[in-house]
Amino acid sequence: MKIEEVQSTTKKQRIATHTHIKGLGLETLFFVLIDLFAFPAGSVSKPNGNAIPLAAGFVGQAAAREASGLVVDMIRQKKMAGRALLLAGPPGTGKTALALGVSQELGSKVPFCPMVGSEVYSSEVKKTEVLMENFRRAIGLRIKENKEVYEGEVTELSPEETESVTGGYGKSISHVIIGLKTVKGTKQLKLDPTIYDALIKEKVAVGDVIYIEGNSGAVKRVGRSDAFATEFDLEAEEYVPLPKGEVHKKKEIVQDVTLHDLDAANARPQGGQDILSLMGQMMKPRKTEITDKLRQEINKVVNRYIDEGVAELVPGVLFIDEVHMLDMECFSYLNRALESSLSPIVIFATNRGICNVRGTDMSSPHGIPVDLLDRLVIIRTETYGPAEMIQILAIRAQVEELKIDEESLAYLGEIGQQTSLRHAVQLLSPASIVAKMNGRDNICKADLEEVGSLYLDAKSSAKLLQEQQDRYIS
């Protein structure tokens, strides 16, 4: 009998440049709160702000991480709105990683909108419009509404068919029988065929926890029931407990949207009076500009909802990488936008020193006008030392599931010092392929030497261009 090992058909997670970043890697203090009305004492964790040398995928950059940790605290306490932060440092010193670390620390409920400075140069949309759109993507709104809902784990999903009213051989769905289960009991519901379309759109299956709004018939899939979770489950599913109480109940629905979602939905109104029904009508955004008048009207409604306590503003983070690519028009706009009452926290990043502001002859630090620099809190990132580079390369090898010995890591660290950290990281994957071609699982020094001779880094390429300038068209 022949038995062979085959590669798993399970979808592999794509490994990106900053996949290994899981937070800022700051120390946590544990202290005990004694409840006077209960016997057990509960421990509460609170960060004390000190950076752990090697944690959450980060190596070094202790001062920058601690400064970013304070920014996270200010964002949580809502004391950072309308302010901006500049991450400045040489290329390959972890500026984008720091911004992603901030977003990881804030959690998925706080909007994080990344963009690059050059994105504003589009032939279709004005520069300031692109900035405004991203500003509003980075401002969240948490809406609370009491609604009559049917909630539970789906135990049955049976569409009932009838002969098509239009004639012909096709059949149409007349109604849907759905079974919902909670801790207290089970109910069987007969639903309208339009709700069946919503169930299909949400990809609802037996075993999912859902709720159906009684008035509008809107369906929301909460997650997979944790009864289906197993120790060996490889799916990136969110497992949720079985809902408590009755299937039919009044429930406070909390929905997180951004101001841009409201802009896009109101640009093409399709009925529905309440704000949550409006959310359900969002379709693929179209490439048309949303007018200032519409935004002002939405701001008025949002402010009214906030005053009434129906909604809560959640200022998120707008991350603009390569900020030196913006021009004077964009910088003037940012000056005004940062003073707005509805403004997110803006994080800029640049690797430029003293250079001209784009489109002008005016020289300025980081290519940013001095009047905007005055508004910024600046965090500097330092170049990595040899030991730190080796630690980063070891983390990358682990994330990419590559085996490499200490001698090879030290050699790769030397390459990183002579060229750049990015170049050293890029050599890992081709070196692993060369090792496999040579019948080995482990990457050795010879593999790195072979790969190093095949691929040039930026400095070597520039040197070669200078030496052989006469062979190229200039």
C-alpha positions in Angstrom: 0.0 0.0 0.0 1.4 3.4 -1.0 1.0 6.3 1.4 2.3 9.7 0.4 2.4 13.0 2.3 0.8 15.8 0.3 0.7 19.6 0.9 -2.3 20.8 2.9 -5.0 22.4 0.8 -5.8 24.8 3.6 -5.5 28.4 2.4 -2.2 29.9 3.7 -2.2 33.3 5.3 -0.3 35.8 3.1 2.8 37.0 4.9 3.4 40.7 4.4 6.2 43.0 5.4 4.7 43.8 8.8 2.8 40.6 9.6 5.0 40.0 12.7 3.9 43.3 14.3 1.3 42.6 17.0 1.5 45.8 19.1 4.0 48.2 20.6 5.5 45.7 23.1 5.2 47.8 26.3 5.4 46.5 29.8 2.3 45.7 31.8 1.8 46.1 35.6 -0.5 43.8 37.4 -2.2 45.1 40.5 -5.1 43.8 42.5 -8.4 45.5 43.1 -10.2 44.2 46.1 -14.0 44.3 45.8 -15.6 45.1 49.1 -18.7 43.3 48.1 -17.1 40.0 46.9 -14.6 37.7 48.3 -12.3 37.0 45.3 -9.9 39.6 44.2 -9.5 40.4 40.5 -6.3 41.4 38.8 -6.3 44.2 36.4 -3.5 44.9 33.8 -2.3 48.4 33.1 0.6 49.4 30.9 3.4 51.3 32.7 4.8 52.5 29.4 8.3 51.0 29.4 9.3 49.2 26.2 10.3 45.6 26.4 13.5 45.1 24.3 12.0 42.2 22.3 8.2 42.0 22.3 5.1 42.0 20.0 7.4 41.6 17.0 9.3 44.8 17.8 13.1 45.0 18.4 14.8 48.1 19.9 13.3 51.6 19.2 12.5 51.8 22.9 12.1 55.6 23.1 9.9 55.7 19.9 7.7 52.9 21.2 7.3 54.5 24.6 6.4 57.8 23.0 3.9 56.0 20.7 2.4 54.3 23.8 1.7 57.7 25.4 -0.1 58.7 22.2 -2.2 55.5 22.4 -3.2 56.5 26.0 -4.1 60.0 24.9 -6.2 58.6 22.0 -8.1 56.3 24.4 -8.7 59.2 26.8 -9.9 61.3 23.8 -7.2 64.0 24.5 -5.4 63.7 21.1 -8.2 64.7 18.7 -7.1 67.3 16.1 -3.4 66.8 16.9 -0.8 65.3 14.6 2.3 63.1 15.1 5.4 62.9 12.8 7.5 59.7 12.7 10.9 60.8 11.3 13.9 58.6 10.7 16.1 57.0 8.0 14.7 54.4 5.7 14.1 50.9 7.2 13.9 52.1 10.9 10.3 50.9 11.6 8.2 54.0 11.0 5.3 52.2 9.3 5.7 49.3 11.9 5.2 51.9 14.7 2.0 53.2 13.1 0.7 49.7 12.7 1.7 49.0 16.3 -0.4 52.0 17.4 -3.4 50.6 15.3 -3.0 47.1 16.9 -2.9 48.6 20.4 -6.1 50.6 19.7 -8.0 47.5 18.5 -10.3 46.8 15.6 -13.1 49.1 16.8 -11.0 52.3 16.3 -10.8 53.3 12.6 -7.3 53.1 11.1 -6.9 54.6 7.6 -3.5 54.2 6.0 -2.5 56.2 2.8 0.6 57.3 0.9 1.3 61.0 0.1 1.4 60.3 -3.7 -2.2 59.0 -3.6 -3.6 62.5 -3.8 -2.3 63.0 -7.3 -5.2 61.7 -9.3 -6.7 62.9 -12.6 -10.2 62.0 -11.5 -10.5 63.7 -8.0 -9.1 66.9 -6.5 -6.2 66.5 -4.1 -8.1 68.0 -1.2 -11.0 65.7 -1.9 -8.8 62.6 -1.5 -7.5 64.0 1.8 -11.0 64.8 3.0 -12.3 61.4 2.1 -9.5 59.7 4.1 -10.0 62.1 7.0 -13.6 61.0 7.2 -12.7 57.3 6.8 -10.6 57.8 10.0 -13.5 59.2 12.1 -15.8 56.5 13.5 -19.3 56.8 14.9 -20.7 54.2 17.4 -24.5 54.2 17.0 -26.7 52.7 19.6 -30.4 51.9 18.9 -33.0 49.8 20.8 -34.6 47.4 18.2 -36.9 44.5 18.2 -34.8 41.5 17.0 -34.9 37.8 16.6 -31.5 36.4 17.7 -30.0 33.0 18.0 -27.9 30.2 16.5 -29.3 28.9 13.2 -30.5 25.3 13.6 -32.5 25.1 10.3 -32.5 27.0 7.1 -35.1 25.7 4.5 -36.2 27.8 1.6 -39.7 26.8 0.3 -40.2 26.9 -3.4 -43.3 27.5 -5.6 -44.0 27.6 -9.3 -42.7 30.8 -10.8 -45.5 33.5 -11.2 -43.9 34.6 -14.5 -44.4 31.1 -16.0 -41.8 29.0 -17.6 -39.9 26.1 -15.9 -38.2 28.1 -13.1 -39.2 28.1 -9.5 -39.2 31.0 -7.0 -38.7 31.2 -3.3 -42.1 31.8 -1.6 -40.8 31.9 2.0 -38.0 30.6 4.2 -38.3 28.5 7.4 -35.5 29.3 9.8 -34.8 27.8 13.3 -33.1 30.0 15.9 -31.8 28.7 19.2 -30.8 30.6 22.4 -29.9 29.4 25.9 -33.6 29.7 26.9 -35.2 27.9 24.0 -35.8 27.5 20.2 -38.2 29.2 17.8 -39.1 28.5 14.2 -39.7 31.5 12.0 -41.3 31.9 8.6 -39.5 34.7 6.7 -40.2 36.8 3.6 -38.2 35.8 0.5 -36.5 39.3 0.5 -34.9 38.3 3.9 -33.6 35.1 2.3 -31.7 37.3 -0.1 -30.2 39.1 2.9 -29.3 35.7 4.5 -27.4 34.7 1.3 -25.6 38.1 1.1 -24.4 37.6 4.7 -23.4 34.0 3.9 -25.4 32.6 6.7 -25.2 28.8 7.3 -26.5 26.4 10.0 -24.4 26.9 13.1 -24.0 30.7 12.7 -25.2 33.2 15.3 -27.4 35.9 13.6 -29.9 38.5 14.5 -32.8 39.7 12.3 -34.4 43.1 12.8 -38.1 42.9 13.3 -39.0 46.2 11.5 -36.7 46.3 8.6 -35.8 42.6 8.1 -32.1 43.5 8.1 -29.9 40.5 8.8 -26.5 40.6 10.6 -24.2 37.6 11.0 -22.5 37.9 14.4 -20.1 34.9 14.0 -19.9 31.1 14.2 -21.4 29.5 17.3 -18.5 28.4 19.7 -20.1 24.9 19.9 -18.5 24.4 16.5 -15.0 25.6 17.5 -12.4 22.8 17.8 -8.8 22.8 19.0 -7.6 22.1 15.4 -9.7 24.6 13.6 -7.6 26.5 11.0 -10.4 28.8 9.8 -10.0 32.5 10.6 -13.5 32.4 12.1 -14.9 34.6 14.9 -16.6 32.2 17.4 -19.3 33.7 19.6 -21.3 32.2 22.6 -24.9 31.1 22.3 -27.1 34.2 22.9 -28.9 34.4 26.3 -32.6 35.2 26.8 -35.4 34.5 24.4 -35.2 34.4 20.6 -37.6 37.4 20.3 -36.4 40.4 22.3 -35.7 44.1 22.5 -32.0 44.6 22.1 -29.6 47.6 22.0 -27.8 47.3 18.7 -24.4 48.9 18.5 -23.0 49.5 15.0 -19.6 51.0 14.1 -19.5 53.1 11.0 -17.2 55.9 9.6 -18.3 59.4 8.5 -17.3 58.4 5.0 -19.8 55.5 5.1 -22.5 58.0 5.9 -21.3 60.3 3.1 -21.4 57.5 0.6 -24.8 56.2 1.7 -26.4 59.6 1.7 -24.9 60.4 -1.8 -27.4 57.8 -3.1 -30.4 57.6 -0.7 -32.6 54.5 -1.2 -35.3 54.8 1.5 -35.1 54.0 5.2 -35.6 56.7 7.8 -33.4 55.5 10.7 -29.6 55.7 10.7 -29.1 51.9 10.9 -31.3 51.2 7.9 -29.1 53.7 6.0 -26.1 51.5 6.9 -27.7 48.4 5.4 -28.1 50.2 2.1 -24.4 50.7 1.4 -23.2 49.4 -1.8 -19.9 49.6 -3.7 -18.6 53.2 -3.4 -18.5 55.0 -6.7 -15.8 57.4 -8.0 -17.8 60.6 -7.7 -17.1 63.6 -5.4 -19.3 64.1 -2.4 -20.2 67.8 -2.0 -19.3 69.9 1.0 -22.9 70.8 1.4 -23.8 67.1 1.9 -21.0 66.7 4.4 -22.1 69.7 6.4 -25.7 68.3 6.6 -24.3 64.9 7.8 -22.1 66.7 10.4 -25.3 68.5 11.7 -27.1 65.1 12.0 -24.1 63.4 13.6 -23.7 66.2 16.2 -27.4 66.0 17.0 -27.1 62.2 17.5 -24.1 62.8 19.8 -26.0 65.4 21.8 -29.0 63.1 22.2 -26.7 60.2 23.4 -27.7 58.0 20.4 -24.2 58.0 19.0 -20.6 58.4 20.2 -17.8 59.8 18.2 -14.7 57.6 17.9 -11.7 59.6 16.5 -9.5 57.1 14.7 -6.1 57.4 13.1 -5.2 58.6 9.6 -1.7 57.4 8.7 0.0 59.4 5.9 3.2 57.7 4.8 5.8 59.6 2.6 4.2 62.9 3.7 7.0 64.8 1.9 5.2 63.9 -1.4 2.4 66.3 -0.5 2.5 69.9 -1.9 1.7 73.4 -0.5 -2.0 73.1 -1.4 -2.3 69.8 0.6 -0.4 71.2 3.6 -2.6 74.4 3.7 -5.6 72.1 3.7 -4.2 69.9 6.5 -3.6 73.1 8.7 -7.3 73.9 8.4 -8.6 70.3 8.7 -6.7 69.7 12.0 -8.6 72.5 13.6 -12.0 71.0 12.8 -14.2 69.7 15.6 -14.6 66.5 13.7 -10.9 65.5 13.2 -9.0 62.3 13.6 -5.5 61.8 15.0 -3.1 62.2 12.1 0.2 60.3 12.0 2.7 61.4 9.3 5.9 59.5 8.4 8.9 60.6 6.4 12.5 59.6 5.7 13.6 62.9 4.3 16.0 65.4 5.9 16.1 69.1 4.9 14.6 69.3 1.4 12.4 71.5 -0.7 8.6 71.5 -0.1 7.2 69.8 -3.2 6.4 72.3 -6.0 8.3 75.2 -4.4 11.9 76.4 -4.0 11.4 76.7 -0.2 13.7 74.5 1.8 12.3 73.0 5.0 12.9 70.1 7.5 11.4 66.9 6.2 9.9 68.8 3.2 7.1 70.0 5.5 6.3 73.8 5.9 7.4 75.2 9.3 3.8 76.4 10.2 2.6 72.8 10.0 5.7 71.4 11.7 4.8 73.6 14.7 1.6 71.6 15.2 3.3 68.2 15.1 4.7 66.1 17.9 7.9 64.5 16.4 9.1 61.0 17.3 12.5 60.0 16.0 13.4 56.5 14.9 17.1 55.3 15.1 19.0 53.0 12.8 19.3 49.4 14.1 22.6 48.1 15.5 24.1 44.7 14.4 22.5 42.7 17.3 19.0 44.2 16.7 19.2 43.5 13.0 20.0 39.8 13.8 17.0 39.6 16.1 14.7 41.2 13.5 16.0 38.7 10.9 15.4 35.8 13.3 11.7 37.0 13.8 11.2 37.3 10.0 12.6 33.8 9.5 10.2 32.5 12.2 7.2 34.3 10.6 8.1 32.9 7.2 8.6 29.4 8.7 12.2 29.3 7.5 15.0 27.3 9.3 18.3 29.2 9.6 21.4 28.6 11.8 23.1 31.2 14.0 26.2 31.5 11.8 24.0 32.3 8.7 21.9 34.8 10.8 25.2 36.6 11.8 26.3 36.7 8.2 22.9 38.1 7.1 23.2 40.7 9.8 26.6 41.8 8.4 24.9 42.1 4.9 22.2 44.2 6.5 24.8 46.5 8.1 26.7 47.0 4.8 23.5 47.4 2.6 20.1 47.8 4.4 17.9 45.8 6.7 15.2 45.5 3.9 17.7 44.0 1.5 18.8 41.4 4.1 15.1 40.5 4.8 14.5 40.1 1.1 17.4 37.6 0.8 15.7 35.1 3.2 13.0 33.7 0.9 15.3 33.1 -2.2 18.0 31.6 0.1 15.4 29.0 1.4 14.5 28.0 -2.2 18.3 27.6 -3.0 18.6 25.4 0.2 15.7 23.2 -0.9 17.2 22.9 -4.4 20.4 21.7 -2.7 18.4 19.1 -0.7 18.4 20.9 2.6 15.7 22.4 4.9 18.0 24.7 6.7 19.5 27.8 5.2 23.3 27.9 5.4 25.9 30.6 4.8 26.7 29.2 1.3 23.0 29.7 0.2 23.1 33.3 1.4 26.4 33.9 -0.5 24.9 32.4 -3.7 21.8 34.5 -3.4 23.8 37.6 -2.5 25.8 37.3 -5.7 22.6 37.1 -7.8 20.8 40.1 -6.4 22.2 43.6 -6.1 21.3 46.1 -3.3 20.6 49.8 -4.0 24.1 51.0 -3.0 25.9 48.3 -5.2 23.6 49.1 -8.1 24.3 52.9 -7.8 28.1 52.2 -7.6 27.9 50.1 -10.8 26.0 52.8 -12.6 28.7 55.3 -11.8 31.5 53.0 -13.0 29.6 52.1 -16.2 27.9 55.4 -16.9 29.0 55.5 -20.6 27.1 52.2 -21.3 23.7 53.7 -20.2 21.5 56.2 -21.8 21.4 59.4 -19.7 
